[in-house]
Amino acid sequence: MRALSKVTYTKKLLDEIGLGSERLEFFHIAASEAPLFAEIARKMTERARDMGPNPLRCKTELQPARLA
């Protein structure tokens, strides 16, 4: 239950900073459910590809470095 609570909180944070909560998901999968794990891993990989790179990293890479 604590893990689910932390994931819910973190999803809100991801939305607030502009990364999007869809980048994080929580699943209950038993050790005996290998095919289900493989399917979820495939779907999450596909979702990550569809979303593209970290939008915050892209913004900072486009800005010139500041000299101290």
mmCIF file of the N, C-alpha and C atoms, coordinates in Angstrom:
data_MODEL
# 
_entry.id   MODEL 
# 
loop_
_atom_site.group_PDB 
_atom_site.id 
_atom_site.type_symbol 
_atom_site.label_atom_id 
_atom_site.label_alt_id 
_atom_site.label_comp_id 
_atom_site.label_asym_id 
_atom_site.label_entity_id 
_atom_site.label_seq_id 
_atom_site.pdbx_PDB_ins_code 
_atom_site.Cartn_x 
_atom_site.Cartn_y 
_atom_site.Cartn_z 
_atom_site.occupancy 
_atom_site.B_iso_or_equiv 
_atom_site.pdbx_formal_charge 
_atom_site.auth_seq_id 
_atom_site.auth_comp_id 
_atom_site.auth_asym_id 
_atom_site.auth_atom_id 
_atom_site.pdbx_PDB_model_num 
ATOM 1   N N  . MET A 1 1  ? 0.818  -1.190  0.000   1.00 0.00 ? 1  MET A N  1 
ATOM 2   C CA . MET A 1 1  ? 0.000  0.000   0.000   1.00 0.00 ? 1  MET A CA 1 
ATOM 3   C C  . MET A 1 1  ? 0.871  1.266   0.000   1.00 0.00 ? 1  MET A C  1 
ATOM 4   N N  . ARG A 1 2  ? 2.003  1.207   0.696   1.00 0.00 ? 2  ARG A N  1 
ATOM 5   C CA . ARG A 1 2  ? 2.883  2.388   0.715   1.00 0.00 ? 2  ARG A CA 1 
ATOM 6   C C  . ARG A 1 2  ? 3.452  2.675   -0.669  1.00 0.00 ? 2  ARG A C  1 
ATOM 7   N N  . ALA A 1 3  ? 3.801  1.602   -1.373  1.00 0.00 ? 3  ALA A N  1 
ATOM 8   C CA . ALA A 1 3  ? 4.360  1.787   -2.714  1.00 0.00 ? 3  ALA A CA 1 
ATOM 9   C C  . ALA A 1 3  ? 3.333  2.438   -3.637  1.00 0.00 ? 3  ALA A C  1 
ATOM 10  N N  . LEU A 1 4  ? 2.090  1.986   -3.571  1.00 0.00 ? 4  LEU A N  1 
ATOM 11  C CA . LEU A 1 4  ? 1.044  2.570   -4.402  1.00 0.00 ? 4  LEU A CA 1 
ATOM 12  C C  . LEU A 1 4  ? 0.835  4.041   -4.048  1.00 0.00 ? 4  LEU A C  1 
ATOM 13  N N  . SER A 1 5  ? 0.890  4.356   -2.779  1.00 0.00 ? 5  SER A N  1 
ATOM 14  C CA . SER A 1 5  ? 0.756  5.745   -2.337  1.00 0.00 ? 5  SER A CA 1 
ATOM 15  C C  . SER A 1 5  ? 1.895  6.600   -2.881  1.00 0.00 ? 5  SER A C  1 
ATOM 16  N N  . LYS A 1 6  ? 3.099  6.075   -2.846  1.00 0.00 ? 6  LYS A N  1 
ATOM 17  C CA . LYS A 1 6  ? 4.262  6.820   -3.344  1.00 0.00 ? 6  LYS A CA 1 
ATOM 18  C C  . LYS A 1 6  ? 4.192  7.010   -4.855  1.00 0.00 ? 6  LYS A C  1 
ATOM 19  N N  . VAL A 1 7  ? 3.704  5.994   -5.556  1.00 0.00 ? 7  VAL A N  1 
ATOM 20  C CA . VAL A 1 7  ? 3.570  6.109   -7.011  1.00 0.00 ? 7  VAL A CA 1 
ATOM 21  C C  . VAL A 1 7  ? 2.529  7.171   -7.350  1.00 0.00 ? 7  VAL A C  1 
ATOM 22  N N  . THR A 1 8  ? 1.413  7.177   -6.638  1.00 0.00 ? 8  THR A N  1 
ATOM 23  C CA . THR A 1 8  ? 0.381  8.177   -6.867  1.00 0.00 ? 8  THR A CA 1 
ATOM 24  C C  . THR A 1 8  ? 0.922  9.592   -6.640  1.00 0.00 ? 8  THR A C  1 
ATOM 25  N N  . TYR A 1 9  ? 1.653  9.768   -5.575  1.00 0.00 ? 9  TYR A N  1 
ATOM 26  C CA . TYR A 1 9  ? 2.263  11.063  -5.264  1.00 0.00 ? 9  TYR A CA 1 
ATOM 27  C C  . TYR A 1 9  ? 3.269  11.464  -6.356  1.00 0.00 ? 9  TYR A C  1 
ATOM 28  N N  . THR A 1 10 ? 4.094  10.524  -6.761  1.00 0.00 ? 10 THR A N  1 
ATOM 29  C CA . THR A 1 10 ? 5.119  10.809  -7.761  1.00 0.00 ? 10 THR A CA 1 
ATOM 30  C C  . THR A 1 10 ? 4.495  11.152  -9.108  1.00 0.00 ? 10 THR A C  1 
ATOM 31  N N  . LYS A 1 11 ? 3.390  10.496  -9.456  1.00 0.00 ? 11 LYS A N  1 
ATOM 32  C CA . LYS A 1 11 ? 2.696  10.819  -10.703 1.00 0.00 ? 11 LYS A CA 1 
ATOM 33  C C  . LYS A 1 11 ? 2.212  12.276  -10.690 1.00 0.00 ? 11 LYS A C  1 
ATOM 34  N N  . LYS A 1 12 ? 1.720  12.739  -9.534  1.00 0.00 ? 12 LYS A N  1 
ATOM 35  C CA . LYS A 1 12 ? 1.306  14.136  -9.421  1.00 0.00 ? 12 LYS A CA 1 
ATOM 36  C C  . LYS A 1 12 ? 2.503  15.065  -9.612  1.00 0.00 ? 12 LYS A C  1 
ATOM 37  N N  . LEU A 1 13 ? 3.630  14.712  -9.011  1.00 0.00 ? 13 LEU A N  1 
ATOM 38  C CA . LEU A 1 13 ? 4.841  15.522  -9.173  1.00 0.00 ? 13 LEU A CA 1 
ATOM 39  C C  . LEU A 1 13 ? 5.276  15.573  -10.632 1.00 0.00 ? 13 LEU A C  1 
ATOM 40  N N  . LEU A 1 14 ? 5.232  14.445  -11.316 1.00 0.00 ? 14 LEU A N  1 
ATOM 41  C CA . LEU A 1 14 ? 5.624  14.411  -12.723 1.00 0.00 ? 14 LEU A CA 1 
ATOM 42  C C  . LEU A 1 14 ? 4.755  15.340  -13.567 1.00 0.00 ? 14 LEU A C  1 
ATOM 43  N N  . ASP A 1 15 ? 3.466  15.379  -13.275 1.00 0.00 ? 15 ASP A N  1 
ATOM 44  C CA . ASP A 1 15 ? 2.581  16.301  -13.989 1.00 0.00 ? 15 ASP A CA 1 
ATOM 45  C C  . ASP A 1 15 ? 2.932  17.753  -13.673 1.00 0.00 ? 15 ASP A C  1 
ATOM 46  N N  . GLU A 1 16 ? 3.221  18.018  -12.420 1.00 0.00 ? 16 GLU A N  1 
ATOM 47  C CA . GLU A 1 16 ? 3.535  19.396  -12.015 1.00 0.00 ? 16 GLU A CA 1 
ATOM 48  C C  . GLU A 1 16 ? 4.800  19.933  -12.670 1.00 0.00 ? 16 GLU A C  1 
ATOM 49  N N  . ILE A 1 17 ? 5.795  19.087  -12.853 1.00 0.00 ? 17 ILE A N  1 
ATOM 50  C CA . ILE A 1 17 ? 7.047  19.557  -13.448 1.00 0.00 ? 17 ILE A CA 1 
ATOM 51  C C  . ILE A 1 17 ? 7.060  19.444  -14.967 1.00 0.00 ? 17 ILE A C  1 
ATOM 52  N N  . GLY A 1 18 ? 5.979  18.920  -15.543 1.00 0.00 ? 18 GLY A N  1 
ATOM 53  C CA . GLY A 1 18 ? 5.869  18.890  -16.993 1.00 0.00 ? 18 GLY A CA 1 
ATOM 54  C C  . GLY A 1 18 ? 6.351  17.629  -17.675 1.00 0.00 ? 18 GLY A C  1 
ATOM 55  N N  . LEU A 1 19 ? 6.625  16.590  -16.930 1.00 0.00 ? 19 LEU A N  1 
ATOM 56  C CA . LEU A 1 19 ? 7.054  15.336  -17.554 1.00 0.00 ? 19 LEU A CA 1 
ATOM 57  C C  . LEU A 1 19 ? 5.884  14.449  -17.941 1.00 0.00 ? 19 LEU A C  1 
ATOM 58  N N  . GLY A 1 20 ? 4.781  14.546  -17.244 1.00 0.00 ? 20 GLY A N  1 
ATOM 59  C CA . GLY A 1 20 ? 3.614  13.728  -17.547 1.00 0.00 ? 20 GLY A CA 1 
ATOM 60  C C  . GLY A 1 20 ? 3.570  12.464  -16.703 1.00 0.00 ? 20 GLY A C  1 
ATOM 61  N N  . SER A 1 21 ? 2.452  12.260  -16.051 1.00 0.00 ? 21 SER A N  1 
ATOM 62  C CA . SER A 1 21 ? 2.311  11.109  -15.159 1.00 0.00 ? 21 SER A CA 1 
ATOM 63  C C  . SER A 1 21 ? 2.246  9.787   -15.900 1.00 0.00 ? 21 SER A C  1 
ATOM 64  N N  . GLU A 1 22 ? 1.975  9.819   -17.202 1.00 0.00 ? 22 GLU A N  1 
ATOM 65  C CA . GLU A 1 22 ? 1.895  8.566   -17.964 1.00 0.00 ? 22 GLU A CA 1 
ATOM 66  C C  . GLU A 1 22 ? 3.253  7.879   -18.111 1.00 0.00 ? 22 GLU A C  1 
ATOM 67  N N  . ARG A 1 23 ? 4.311  8.536   -17.697 1.00 0.00 ? 23 ARG A N  1 
ATOM 68  C CA . ARG A 1 23 ? 5.642  7.924   -17.748 1.00 0.00 ? 23 ARG A CA 1 
ATOM 69  C C  . ARG A 1 23 ? 5.884  6.947   -16.608 1.00 0.00 ? 23 ARG A C  1 
ATOM 70  N N  . LEU A 1 24 ? 4.984  6.921   -15.629 1.00 0.00 ? 24 LEU A N  1 
ATOM 71  C CA . LEU A 1 24 ? 5.138  6.048   -14.463 1.00 0.00 ? 24 LEU A CA 1 
ATOM 72  C C  . LEU A 1 24 ? 3.871  5.233   -14.285 1.00 0.00 ? 24 LEU A C  1 
ATOM 73  N N  . GLU A 1 25 ? 4.018  3.950   -14.016 1.00 0.00 ? 25 GLU A N  1 
ATOM 74  C CA . GLU A 1 25 ? 2.865  3.075   -13.801 1.00 0.00 ? 25 GLU A CA 1 
ATOM 75  C C  . GLU A 1 25 ? 3.217  2.056   -12.727 1.00 0.00 ? 25 GLU A C  1 
ATOM 76  N N  . PHE A 1 26 ? 2.211  1.552   -12.062 1.00 0.00 ? 26 PHE A N  1 
ATOM 77  C CA . PHE A 1 26 ? 2.384  0.577   -10.988 1.00 0.00 ? 26 PHE A CA 1 
ATOM 78  C C  . PHE A 1 26 ? 1.536  -0.646  -11.314 1.00 0.00 ? 26 PHE A C  1 
ATOM 79  N N  . PHE A 1 27 ? 2.132  -1.828  -11.252 1.00 0.00 ? 27 PHE A N  1 
ATOM 80  C CA . PHE A 1 27 ? 1.429  -3.065  -11.564 1.00 0.00 ? 27 PHE A CA 1 
ATOM 81  C C  . PHE A 1 27 ? 1.618  -4.071  -10.441 1.00 0.00 ? 27 PHE A C  1 
ATOM 82  N N  . HIS A 1 28 ? 0.588  -4.843  -10.167 1.00 0.00 ? 28 HIS A N  1 
ATOM 83  C CA . HIS A 1 28 ? 0.671  -5.974  -9.238  1.00 0.00 ? 28 HIS A CA 1 
ATOM 84  C C  . HIS A 1 28 ? 0.781  -7.230  -10.091 1.00 0.00 ? 28 HIS A C  1 
ATOM 85  N N  . ILE A 1 29 ? 1.942  -7.855  -10.124 1.00 0.00 ? 29 ILE A N  1 
ATOM 86  C CA . ILE A 1 29 ? 2.145  -9.043  -10.946 1.00 0.00 ? 29 ILE A CA 1 
ATOM 87  C C  . ILE A 1 29 ? 2.805  -10.111 -10.088 1.00 0.00 ? 29 ILE A C  1 
ATOM 88  N N  . ALA A 1 30 ? 2.204  -11.278 -10.059 1.00 0.00 ? 30 ALA A N  1 
ATOM 89  C CA . ALA A 1 30 ? 2.778  -12.395 -9.304  1.00 0.00 ? 30 ALA A CA 1 
ATOM 90  C C  . ALA A 1 30 ? 3.989  -12.954 -10.056 1.00 0.00 ? 30 ALA A C  1 
ATOM 91  N N  . ALA A 1 31 ? 4.877  -13.572 -9.316  1.00 0.00 ? 31 ALA A N  1 
ATOM 92  C CA . ALA A 1 31 ? 6.083  -14.154 -9.916  1.00 0.00 ? 31 ALA A CA 1 
ATOM 93  C C  . ALA A 1 31 ? 5.736  -15.238 -10.933 1.00 0.00 ? 31 ALA A C  1 
ATOM 94  N N  . SER A 1 32 ? 4.594  -15.865 -10.777 1.00 0.00 ? 32 SER A N  1 
ATOM 95  C CA . SER A 1 32 ? 4.191  -16.947 -11.685 1.00 0.00 ? 32 SER A CA 1 
ATOM 96  C C  . SER A 1 32 ? 3.533  -16.427 -12.965 1.00 0.00 ? 32 SER A C  1 
ATOM 97  N N  . GLU A 1 33 ? 3.406  -15.117 -13.114 1.00 0.00 ? 33 GLU A N  1 
ATOM 98  C CA . GLU A 1 33 ? 2.737  -14.550 -14.276 1.00 0.00 ? 33 GLU A CA 1 
ATOM 99  C C  . GLU A 1 33 ? 3.735  -13.934 -15.261 1.00 0.00 ? 33 GLU A C  1 
ATOM 100 N N  . ALA A 1 34 ? 4.678  -14.738 -15.697 1.00 0.00 ? 34 ALA A N  1 
ATOM 101 C CA . ALA A 1 34 ? 5.709  -14.259 -16.615 1.00 0.00 ? 34 ALA A CA 1 
ATOM 102 C C  . ALA A 1 34 ? 5.132  -13.715 -17.925 1.00 0.00 ? 34 ALA A C  1 
ATOM 103 N N  . PRO A 1 35 ? 4.161  -14.384 -18.548 1.00 0.00 ? 35 PRO A N  1 
ATOM 104 C CA . PRO A 1 35 ? 3.609  -13.821 -19.794 1.00 0.00 ? 35 PRO A CA 1 
ATOM 105 C C  . PRO A 1 35 ? 2.965  -12.438 -19.587 1.00 0.00 ? 35 PRO A C  1 
ATOM 106 N N  . LEU A 1 36 ? 2.295  -12.247 -18.466 1.00 0.00 ? 36 LEU A N  1 
ATOM 107 C CA . LEU A 1 36 ? 1.697  -10.947 -18.173 1.00 0.00 ? 36 LEU A CA 1 
ATOM 108 C C  . LEU A 1 36 ? 2.786  -9.894  -17.995 1.00 0.00 ? 36 LEU A C  1 
ATOM 109 N N  . PHE A 1 37 ? 3.856  -10.245 -17.278 1.00 0.00 ? 37 PHE A N  1 
ATOM 110 C CA . PHE A 1 37 ? 4.974  -9.322  -17.105 1.00 0.00 ? 37 PHE A CA 1 
ATOM 111 C C  . PHE A 1 37 ? 5.560  -8.926  -18.457 1.00 0.00 ? 37 PHE A C  1 
ATOM 112 N N  . ALA A 1 38 ? 5.767  -9.909  -19.328 1.00 0.00 ? 38 ALA A N  1 
ATOM 113 C CA . ALA A 1 38 ? 6.342  -9.626  -20.647 1.00 0.00 ? 38 ALA A CA 1 
ATOM 114 C C  . ALA A 1 38 ? 5.433  -8.712  -21.451 1.00 0.00 ? 38 ALA A C  1 
ATOM 115 N N  . GLU A 1 39 ? 4.130  -8.928  -21.397 1.00 0.00 ? 39 GLU A N  1 
ATOM 116 C CA . GLU A 1 39 ? 3.187  -8.092  -22.133 1.00 0.00 ? 39 GLU A CA 1 
ATOM 117 C C  . GLU A 1 39 ? 3.184  -6.661  -21.599 1.00 0.00 ? 39 GLU A C  1 
ATOM 118 N N  . ILE A 1 40 ? 3.184  -6.505  -20.302 1.00 0.00 ? 40 ILE A N  1 
ATOM 119 C CA . ILE A 1 40 ? 3.197  -5.164  -19.712 1.00 0.00 ? 40 ILE A CA 1 
ATOM 120 C C  . ILE A 1 40 ? 4.509  -4.451  -20.029 1.00 0.00 ? 40 ILE A C  1 
ATOM 121 N N  . ALA A 1 41 ? 5.624  -5.175  -19.972 1.00 0.00 ? 41 ALA A N  1 
ATOM 122 C CA . ALA A 1 41 ? 6.914  -4.572  -20.315 1.00 0.00 ? 41 ALA A CA 1 
ATOM 123 C C  . ALA A 1 41 ? 6.918  -4.109  -21.767 1.00 0.00 ? 41 ALA A C  1 
ATOM 124 N N  . ARG A 1 42 ? 6.321  -4.901  -22.657 1.00 0.00 ? 42 ARG A N  1 
ATOM 125 C CA . ARG A 1 42 ? 6.238  -4.518  -24.071 1.00 0.00 ? 42 ARG A CA 1 
ATOM 126 C C  . ARG A 1 42 ? 5.389  -3.254  -24.233 1.00 0.00 ? 42 ARG A C  1 
ATOM 127 N N  . LYS A 1 43 ? 4.247  -3.210  -23.555 1.00 0.00 ? 43 LYS A N  1 
ATOM 128 C CA . LYS A 1 43 ? 3.364  -2.045  -23.661 1.00 0.00 ? 43 LYS A CA 1 
ATOM 129 C C  . LYS A 1 43 ? 4.020  -0.785  -23.096 1.00 0.00 ? 43 LYS A C  1 
ATOM 130 N N  . MET A 1 44 ? 4.712  -0.912  -21.971 1.00 0.00 ? 44 MET A N  1 
ATOM 131 C CA . MET A 1 44 ? 5.370  0.250   -21.374 1.00 0.00 ? 44 MET A CA 1 
ATOM 132 C C  . MET A 1 44 ? 6.525  0.741   -22.261 1.00 0.00 ? 44 MET A C  1 
ATOM 133 N N  . THR A 1 45 ? 7.241  -0.184  -22.879 1.00 0.00 ? 45 THR A N  1 
ATOM 134 C CA . THR A 1 45 ? 8.309  0.200   -23.801 1.00 0.00 ? 45 THR A CA 1 
ATOM 135 C C  . THR A 1 45 ? 7.732  0.947   -24.991 1.00 0.00 ? 45 THR A C  1 
ATOM 136 N N  . GLU A 1 46 ? 6.632  0.448   -25.511 1.00 0.00 ? 46 GLU A N  1 
ATOM 137 C CA . GLU A 1 46 ? 5.954  1.102   -26.631 1.00 0.00 ? 46 GLU A CA 1 
ATOM 138 C C  . GLU A 1 46 ? 5.471  2.497   -26.218 1.00 0.00 ? 46 GLU A C  1 
ATOM 139 N N  . ARG A 1 47 ? 4.918  2.609   -25.027 1.00 0.00 ? 47 ARG A N  1 
ATOM 140 C CA . ARG A 1 47 ? 4.446  3.894   -24.526 1.00 0.00 ? 47 ARG A CA 1 
ATOM 141 C C  . ARG A 1 47 ? 5.606  4.883   -24.403 1.00 0.00 ? 47 ARG A C  1 
ATOM 142 N N  . ALA A 1 48 ? 6.728  4.410   -23.886 1.00 0.00 ? 48 ALA A N  1 
ATOM 143 C CA . ALA A 1 48 ? 7.900  5.279   -23.736 1.00 0.00 ? 48 ALA A CA 1 
ATOM 144 C C  . ALA A 1 48 ? 8.389  5.769   -25.097 1.00 0.00 ? 48 ALA A C  1 
ATOM 145 N N  . ARG A 1 49 ? 8.400  4.892   -26.090 1.00 0.00 ? 49 ARG A N  1 
ATOM 146 C CA . ARG A 1 49 ? 8.817  5.303   -27.436 1.00 0.00 ? 49 ARG A CA 1 
ATOM 147 C C  . ARG A 1 49 ? 7.867  6.340   -28.013 1.00 0.00 ? 49 ARG A C  1 
ATOM 148 N N  . ASP A 1 50 ? 6.560  6.132   -27.802 1.00 0.00 ? 50 ASP A N  1 
ATOM 149 C CA . ASP A 1 50 ? 5.559  7.062   -28.322 1.00 0.00 ? 50 ASP A CA 1 
ATOM 150 C C  . ASP A 1 50 ? 5.678  8.442   -27.676 1.00 0.00 ? 50 ASP A C  1 
ATOM 151 N N  . MET A 1 51 ? 6.032  8.483   -26.388 1.00 0.00 ? 51 MET A N  1 
ATOM 152 C CA . MET A 1 51 ? 6.162  9.759   -25.687 1.00 0.00 ? 51 MET A CA 1 
ATOM 153 C C  . MET A 1 51 ? 7.421  10.506  -26.092 1.00 0.00 ? 51 MET A C  1 
ATOM 154 N N  . GLY A 1 52 ? 8.431  9.788   -26.507 1.00 0.00 ? 52 GLY A N  1 
ATOM 155 C CA . GLY A 1 52 ? 9.668  10.434  -26.919 1.00 0.00 ? 52 GLY A CA 1 
ATOM 156 C C  . GLY A 1 52 ? 10.579 10.726  -25.738 1.00 0.00 ? 52 GLY A C  1 
ATOM 157 N N  . PRO A 1 53 ? 11.628 11.490  -25.993 1.00 0.00 ? 53 PRO A N  1 
ATOM 158 C CA . PRO A 1 53 ? 12.606 11.770  -24.935 1.00 0.00 ? 53 PRO A CA 1 
ATOM 159 C C  . PRO A 1 53 ? 12.052 12.684  -23.851 1.00 0.00 ? 53 PRO A C  1 
ATOM 160 N N  . ASN A 1 54 ? 12.777 12.752  -22.783 1.00 0.00 ? 54 ASN A N  1 
ATOM 161 C CA . ASN A 1 54 ? 12.439 13.610  -21.650 1.00 0.00 ? 54 ASN A CA 1 
ATOM 162 C C  . ASN A 1 54 ? 12.326 15.051  -22.145 1.00 0.00 ? 54 ASN A C  1 
ATOM 163 N N  . PRO A 1 55 ? 11.130 15.665  -22.057 1.00 0.00 ? 55 PRO A N  1 
ATOM 164 C CA . PRO A 1 55 ? 10.985 17.039  -22.564 1.00 0.00 ? 55 PRO A CA 1 
ATOM 165 C C  . PRO A 1 55 ? 11.819 18.059  -21.795 1.00 0.00 ? 55 PRO A C  1 
ATOM 166 N N  . LEU A 1 56 ? 12.084 17.816  -20.536 1.00 0.00 ? 56 LEU A N  1 
ATOM 167 C CA . LEU A 1 56 ? 12.910 18.750  -19.771 1.00 0.00 ? 56 LEU A CA 1 
ATOM 168 C C  . LEU A 1 56 ? 14.362 18.674  -20.203 1.00 0.00 ? 56 LEU A C  1 
ATOM 169 N N  . ARG A 1 57 ? 14.847 17.491  -20.488 1.00 0.00 ? 57 ARG A N  1 
ATOM 170 C CA . ARG A 1 57 ? 16.227 17.348  -20.943 1.00 0.00 ? 57 ARG A CA 1 
ATOM 171 C C  . ARG A 1 57 ? 16.395 17.999  -22.309 1.00 0.00 ? 57 ARG A C  1 
ATOM 172 N N  . CYS A 1 58 ? 15.430 17.848  -23.172 1.00 0.00 ? 58 CYS A N  1 
ATOM 173 C CA . CYS A 1 58 ? 15.520 18.462  -24.501 1.00 0.00 ? 58 CYS A CA 1 
ATOM 174 C C  . CYS A 1 58 ? 15.615 19.972  -24.399 1.00 0.00 ? 58 CYS A C  1 
ATOM 175 N N  . LYS A 1 59 ? 14.857 20.584  -23.499 1.00 0.00 ? 59 LYS A N  1 
ATOM 176 C CA . LYS A 1 59 ? 14.882 22.036  -23.334 1.00 0.00 ? 59 LYS A CA 1 
ATOM 177 C C  . LYS A 1 59 ? 16.236 22.516  -22.835 1.00 0.00 ? 59 LYS A C  1 
ATOM 178 N N  . THR A 1 60 ? 16.817 21.791  -21.881 1.00 0.00 ? 60 THR A N  1 
ATOM 179 C CA . THR A 1 60 ? 18.090 22.238  -21.323 1.00 0.00 ? 60 THR A CA 1 
ATOM 180 C C  . THR A 1 60 ? 19.234 22.002  -22.297 1.00 0.00 ? 60 THR A C  1 
ATOM 181 N N  . GLU A 1 61 ? 19.130 20.986  -23.135 1.00 0.00 ? 61 GLU A N  1 
ATOM 182 C CA . GLU A 1 61 ? 20.192 20.725  -24.095 1.00 0.00 ? 61 GLU A CA 1 
ATOM 183 C C  . GLU A 1 61 ? 20.211 21.775  -25.201 1.00 0.00 ? 61 GLU A C  1 
ATOM 184 N N  . LEU A 1 62 ? 19.067 22.411  -25.459 1.00 0.00 ? 62 LEU A N  1 
ATOM 185 C CA . LEU A 1 62 ? 19.000 23.435  -26.483 1.00 0.00 ? 62 LEU A CA 1 
ATOM 186 C C  . LEU A 1 62 ? 19.549 24.774  -26.022 1.00 0.00 ? 62 LEU A C  1 
ATOM 187 N N  . GLN A 1 63 ? 19.587 24.973  -24.707 1.00 0.00 ? 63 GLN A N  1 
ATOM 188 C CA . GLN A 1 63 ? 20.075 26.237  -24.172 1.00 0.00 ? 63 GLN A CA 1 
ATOM 189 C C  . GLN A 1 63 ? 21.596 26.183  -24.057 1.00 0.00 ? 63 GLN A C  1 
ATOM 190 N N  . PRO A 1 64 ? 22.261 27.292  -24.375 1.00 0.00 ? 64 PRO A N  1 
ATOM 191 C CA . PRO A 1 64 ? 23.725 27.311  -24.243 1.00 0.00 ? 64 PRO A CA 1 
ATOM 192 C C  . PRO A 1 64 ? 24.137 27.219  -22.785 1.00 0.00 ? 64 PRO A C  1 
ATOM 193 N N  . ALA A 1 65 ? 25.271 26.623  -22.552 1.00 0.00 ? 65 ALA A N  1 
ATOM 194 C CA . ALA A 1 65 ? 25.774 26.471  -21.179 1.00 0.00 ? 65 ALA A CA 1 
ATOM 195 C C  . ALA A 1 65 ? 26.182 27.835  -20.629 1.00 0.00 ? 65 ALA A C  1 
ATOM 196 N N  . ARG A 1 66 ? 25.890 28.025  -19.353 1.00 0.00 ? 66 ARG A N  1 
ATOM 197 C CA . ARG A 1 66 ? 26.275 29.275  -18.686 1.00 0.00 ? 66 ARG A CA 1 
ATOM 198 C C  . ARG A 1 66 ? 27.689 29.143  -18.141 1.00 0.00 ? 66 ARG A C  1 
ATOM 199 N N  . LEU A 1 67 ? 28.437 30.205  -18.266 1.00 0.00 ? 67 LEU A N  1 
ATOM 200 C CA . LEU A 1 67 ? 29.779 30.203  -17.707 1.00 0.00 ? 67 LEU A CA 1 
ATOM 201 C C  . LEU A 1 67 ? 29.715 30.808  -16.304 1.00 0.00 ? 67 LEU A C  1 
ATOM 202 N N  . ALA A 1 68 ? 30.433 30.199  -15.386 1.00 0.00 ? 68 ALA A N  1 
ATOM 203 C CA . ALA A 1 68 ? 30.400 30.670  -13.995 1.00 0.00 ? 68 ALA A CA 1 
ATOM 204 C C  . ALA A 1 68 ? 31.253 31.874  -13.780 1.00 0.00 ? 68 ALA A C  1 
# 
